[in-house]
Amino acid sequence: MATADQAREALQALCDAGTGRSLLELAWISQVRTQDNRALFRLALPGYATSQREQIASAARAALLALDGIDDVQIELAQPASSAGHGHGHGASAAPGQLPERQGIPGVKRVIAVSSGKGGVGKSTVAVNLACALAASGLKVGLLDADIYGPNAPTMLGVADRTPEVSGSGDQQVLTPIDTCGIGLVSMGLLIQENQPVVWRGPMLNGIIRQFLYQVNWGERDVLVVDLPPGTGDAQLTLAQAVPMAGVVIVTTPQKVSLQDARRGLAMFLQMGVKVLGVVENMSVFIPPDRPETRYAIFGSGGGAALAAEAEVPLLAELPLEMSVMEAGDQGLPVVVARPDSAMGQAFRALAQSLSSPSLTPA
């Protein structure tokens, strides 16, 4: 008869549809054992994943019944255990398998995440310019560059050579954001040397993002813009589970491969119970510097609108591709600051306006 280890191995391939993470790793499936030609396990899904229950149960039964000597599968349905406070005062931590209780950031009214399914679509450019445009509209804005492996915001904002002040020590350390372009910035790029690689596993990534959320003196902020790394990994899970968010902006280009990845990211946030504020299509058209009235759809067209319609969310912006974006970035000034009247600058100001709902404006 199959052993408990063989049963666990058979279940290892089962993953959460939204994040792709193993159900055993997430502890949604636990207490796997075999007894009298039966395989038994405990299934405890968080609220946001209950729609997957039948699919998971069916797949688990099939995997276990394929084992030698297993004639029956017994699934013990259970509610995730109650969360309990845990760790340095930076938010509640849940028992395995449960969605932790989200904890707000002192002084921060709203959190908006900027995400993309893949790299290279201009997500950081959107995050940086959106933060600056929101600040130009009169809001008090923070920017958290949570793209730990590719922290580009300091370069885009011309502060890569600056280091934030740190007070306290150990678990009581508190960072002070760098003030630039009217916003307060925190980024891994401010804490490591240039060209130093960041080679971390998930738990360490989780820890630094929580530190950036809760061990930073953000002060009073109307909105905190969070630039997430591309994809649907630990950083997205950590943010979605740690802090209540006003919503997330999904950045894509018109290219088919970008849309496919953006679709997966969008689905993950919906599954996690995070509101998708809308889609931003970047690089919609190319505007040549010598012919500003001309538009070239070099990456195709209509993809962002199709994705937004499919998900029933707004198409927030179709951002052009201009030489001014590259030039401003090389100068360490976002285009919305360096050239606010350019087509790109105007588009970012319109995007900021569309996201400046009454819930985001100062009281």
C-alpha positions in Angstrom: 0.0 0.0 0.0 1.1 3.6 -0.7 2.8 5.4 2.2 2.0 8.9 3.5 5.2 10.2 1.9 4.0 8.8 -1.5 0.6 10.4 -0.9 2.3 13.8 -0.2 4.4 13.4 -3.3 1.3 12.7 -5.4 -0.3 15.9 -4.1 2.8 18.0 -4.6 1.8 18.9 -8.1 -1.5 20.6 -7.0 -1.2 24.4 -7.1 -3.2 27.4 -6.3 -4.7 28.6 -9.7 -4.0 32.2 -9.0 -0.4 32.1 -7.8 0.9 28.8 -9.0 2.2 27.9 -5.5 2.0 24.4 -4.1 -1.1 23.7 -1.9 1.2 21.8 0.5 3.5 24.8 0.7 0.5 27.0 1.4 -0.7 24.4 4.0 -4.1 24.4 2.4 -3.6 20.7 2.2 -2.2 19.2 5.4 -2.2 16.1 7.7 -1.8 13.7 4.7 -1.8 10.1 5.8 -2.8 6.6 4.6 -4.8 4.0 6.5 -6.5 0.7 5.5 -6.4 1.3 1.7 -7.6 4.9 2.3 -5.8 8.2 1.8 -6.8 11.1 4.1 -5.9 14.7 4.2 -7.2 18.0 5.7 -8.3 20.7 3.3 -8.5 24.2 4.7 -9.0 27.0 2.2 -8.9 30.7 2.9 -12.1 32.6 2.0 -10.7 34.0 -1.3 -9.9 30.5 -2.6 -13.2 28.7 -1.8 -14.2 28.8 -5.5 -11.4 26.3 -6.1 -12.6 23.8 -3.6 -14.3 21.4 -6.0 -11.5 21.5 -8.5 -8.9 20.9 -5.8 -10.9 18.0 -4.2 -11.4 16.4 -7.6 -7.7 16.7 -8.6 -6.6 15.4 -5.2 -8.8 12.4 -5.4 -7.6 11.5 -8.8 -3.9 11.8 -7.8 -4.4 9.7 -4.7 -6.6 7.0 -6.3 -3.8 6.5 -8.9 -1.5 5.3 -6.1 -1.0 1.5 -5.5 -3.5 0.1 -3.0 -5.5 3.3 -2.5 -9.2 2.6 -3.0 -10.8 5.5 -1.3 -9.9 9.1 -0.4 -11.3 11.0 2.6 -11.1 14.7 2.7 -11.5 16.5 6.0 -12.9 20.0 5.3 -11.9 22.6 7.8 -11.9 26.3 8.4 -8.5 27.9 8.7 -7.5 28.5 12.3 -7.8 31.9 13.8 -5.0 34.3 13.1 -2.8 35.4 15.9 -0.4 38.3 16.4 3.1 37.5 15.3 6.4 39.1 14.7 7.8 42.6 15.6 4.4 44.3 15.5 4.3 44.5 11.7 0.9 43.0 11.2 -1.0 39.8 12.1 0.2 36.5 10.9 -2.2 33.7 10.2 -2.1 30.0 10.9 -1.0 28.0 7.9 -3.4 28.2 5.0 -5.3 31.3 6.2 -5.4 34.8 4.7 -3.8 37.0 7.4 -5.6 39.9 8.8 -4.5 43.0 6.8 -3.0 45.9 8.8 -3.0 49.5 7.7 0.1 51.6 7.6 0.1 54.4 10.2 -0.5 57.8 8.5 -1.1 56.3 5.1 -4.7 56.8 3.8 -4.6 54.7 0.6 -2.3 52.2 -1.1 -2.3 51.8 -4.8 -0.1 49.0 -6.3 1.3 49.1 -9.9 1.8 45.6 -11.3 2.6 43.8 -14.5 2.6 40.2 -15.7 6.0 40.5 -17.3 9.1 42.7 -17.2 9.9 45.3 -19.8 6.5 46.8 -20.2 7.3 50.1 -18.4 5.7 49.3 -15.1 8.3 51.2 -13.1 8.0 54.2 -15.4 4.3 54.2 -14.9 4.6 53.9 -11.1 7.2 56.7 -10.8 5.3 59.1 -13.1 2.0 58.3 -11.5 3.4 59.1 -8.1 4.8 62.4 -9.3 1.6 63.3 -11.1 -0.5 62.6 -8.0 1.9 64.8 -6.0 1.6 67.6 -8.5 -2.1 67.5 -8.1 -1.7 68.4 -4.4 -1.7 65.0 -2.7 1.0 63.9 -0.2 2.5 60.9 -1.9 4.9 58.1 -1.0 6.5 55.6 -3.5 7.5 52.2 -2.3 9.8 50.5 -4.9 9.0 46.9 -4.0 10.7 45.6 -7.1 13.5 44.1 -5.0 15.3 42.4 -7.9 15.2 45.4 -10.2 14.9 48.6 -8.1 14.9 51.3 -10.8 13.0 54.1 -9.1 16.1 55.7 -7.5 17.7 56.1 -11.0 14.5 57.4 -12.6 14.2 60.0 -9.8 17.9 60.9 -9.8 18.6 59.8 -6.2 20.5 56.6 -6.7 23.5 58.1 -4.9 21.6 58.9 -1.7 21.1 56.8 1.3 18.0 57.1 3.6 18.5 57.8 7.3 18.1 54.9 9.6 17.2 55.2 13.3 17.1 52.5 15.9 18.6 49.0 15.5 17.5 45.4 14.9 13.8 44.9 14.8 13.2 48.6 15.9 15.0 50.1 12.9 13.0 52.8 11.1 13.9 54.2 7.6 13.2 57.8 6.6 12.1 58.1 3.0 14.2 60.2 0.5 12.3 63.3 -0.6 12.5 64.0 -4.3 10.2 65.4 -7.0 7.6 66.1 -4.3 7.3 62.5 -3.1 8.9 60.3 -0.4 10.8 57.3 -1.8 11.9 54.0 -0.3 13.7 51.4 -2.4 16.1 48.5 -2.1 18.1 50.5 -4.7 18.9 53.0 -2.0 20.3 50.3 0.4 22.6 48.3 -1.9 25.6 49.2 -3.9 25.3 49.8 -7.7 25.5 46.5 -9.7 25.1 44.5 -6.5 22.8 41.5 -7.2 19.9 40.7 -4.9 19.7 36.9 -4.6 17.0 36.1 -2.1 14.4 33.4 -1.5 10.8 34.0 -0.7 10.9 34.3 3.1 13.6 37.0 3.0 11.7 38.9 0.3 8.6 38.7 2.5 10.5 40.2 5.4 12.0 43.2 3.5 8.7 44.2 2.0 7.0 44.1 5.4 9.9 46.3 6.7 9.3 48.7 3.9 5.6 48.8 4.8 5.8 49.0 8.6 9.3 50.1 9.5 9.4 53.3 7.5 8.5 56.7 8.8 6.0 57.4 6.0 4.4 60.3 7.9 1.0 61.5 6.7 0.4 60.3 3.1 -2.8 60.6 1.1 -1.6 57.8 -1.1 1.3 55.3 -1.2 2.1 54.0 -4.7 3.8 50.6 -4.6 5.9 49.5 -7.6 5.7 45.7 -7.6 8.1 43.3 -9.3 6.7 41.7 -12.5 4.8 38.4 -12.2 2.6 36.7 -9.6 5.1 35.7 -6.8 5.9 36.2 -3.2 6.0 40.0 -3.3 2.5 40.3 -4.7 1.2 37.8 -2.1 2.9 39.6 0.7 1.5 43.0 -0.2 -2.0 41.6 -0.9 -2.1 39.8 2.4 -0.4 42.4 4.6 -2.0 45.7 3.9 -5.5 46.9 2.8 -5.3 48.4 -0.7 -7.4 50.9 -2.6 -6.6 48.7 -5.6 -4.1 47.7 -8.2 -3.3 49.1 -11.7 -2.3 46.5 -14.3 0.3 47.7 -16.8 0.6 46.0 -20.2 1.7 46.7 -23.8 -0.4 45.9 -26.8 1.8 42.8 -27.5 0.0 39.4 -27.2 2.6 37.9 -24.9 2.4 40.9 -22.5 -1.4 40.6 -22.5 -1.3 36.9 -21.6 0.9 37.6 -18.6 -1.1 40.6 -17.6 -4.3 38.5 -17.7 -2.8 36.1 -15.1 -1.7 38.9 -12.8 -5.1 40.5 -13.0 -6.8 37.2 -12.2 -4.5 36.7 -9.2 -5.4 40.0 -7.6 -9.1 39.4 -8.1 -8.8 36.0 -6.5 -7.0 37.7 -3.5 -9.9 40.1 -3.1 -7.9 43.1 -4.3 -9.8 45.6 -6.4 -8.4 46.1 -9.9 -8.6 49.8 -10.6 -8.0 49.3 -14.3 -5.6 48.7 -17.1 -2.9 51.0 -18.4 -1.6 50.2 -21.9 1.9 51.4 -22.2 3.8 52.0 -25.5 0.4 52.2 -27.3 1.9 54.3 -30.2 5.3 55.7 -31.0 5.6 59.4 -31.5 8.7 60.4 -33.5 10.4 63.5 -32.2 10.6 65.2 -35.6 6.9 64.5 -36.4 4.9 64.9 -33.2 1.6 64.7 -35.0 2.4 61.2 -36.3 1.5 57.9 -34.5 3.0 54.5 -35.2 1.4 51.4 -33.5 4.6 49.5 -33.5 3.5 46.9 -30.9 0.0 46.4 -32.3 -3.2 48.1 -31.0 -6.3 47.5 -29.0 -4.8 44.9 -26.6 -5.2 47.0 -23.4 -8.8 47.8 -24.3 -9.5 44.1 -24.9 -8.0 43.1 -21.6 -10.0 45.8 -19.7 -13.2 44.8 -21.4 -12.6 41.1 -20.7 -12.1 41.8 -17.0 -14.8 44.4 -16.9 -12.5 47.1 -15.5 -11.7 50.5 -16.9 -9.0 51.2 -19.5 -7.3 54.0 -17.5 -4.8 55.2 -20.1 -3.1 54.5 -23.4 0.4 55.9 -23.0 2.4 56.8 -26.0 6.1 56.0 -26.5 8.2 59.2 -26.8 11.9 59.9 -26.8 11.3 62.4 -24.0 10.6 59.5 -21.6 14.1 58.0 -22.2 15.7 61.4 -22.1 14.0 62.4 -18.9 14.8 59.0 -17.3 18.5 59.4 -18.2 18.5 62.8 -16.5 17.0 61.4 -13.3 13.7 63.3 -13.8 10.4 61.6 -14.6 8.8 62.9 -17.8 5.8 64.3 -15.9 8.2 66.6 -14.1 10.8 67.3 -16.8 8.3 67.7 -19.7 4.8 68.0 -18.2 3.3 69.4 -21.4 4.6 66.5 -23.6 2.1 63.9 -24.8 3.4 61.5 -22.2 3.3 64.1 -19.4 -0.3 65.0 -20.2 -1.2 61.3 -20.3 0.2 60.7 -16.9 -1.5 63.8 -15.4 -4.8 62.5 -16.9 -4.1 59.0 -15.4 -3.5 60.6 -12.0 -6.7 62.6 -12.3 -8.7 59.4 -13.1 -7.3 57.8 -9.9 -7.8 60.9 -7.7 -11.3 59.8 -6.6 -12.8 61.4 -3.5 -11.4 58.5 -1.5 -7.9 59.5 -2.4 -8.0 63.2 -1.9 -7.0 64.8 1.4 -9.7 65.1 4.0 
